[in-house]
């Protein structure tokens, strides 16, 4: 494993831990499931506010969970020795892209085409 890959792995693991902590602070498990003991309020008068707050929390949880999944995919590619190569076309992902977005598993060209993996 190159030193750049080792640094990327360390950064990705650290970022993953931060995201999992944020999920926990929002009352969600690592898989994005909300704990059943979360209370968004109970009075009828606050129903709209509660619904808005719950919708906001669910949106944040979904975003964070997606970021964790992206990091997990990048970590898998590191373990497989494929980090830095596009998961779609196999070309090298530019070092600048990896520096800016270490969880990238697609090159700019494939990402701009809307490829998903």
Secondary structure, DSSP 8 states (H G I E B T S, - for coil): --HHHHHHHHHHHHHHHHHHHHHHHTTB-TTS-B-TT------GGGHHHHHHHHHHHHHHHHHHHHHHHHHHHHHHHHHTT-TTB-TTT--B--HHHHHH-TT--S-HHHHHTT---
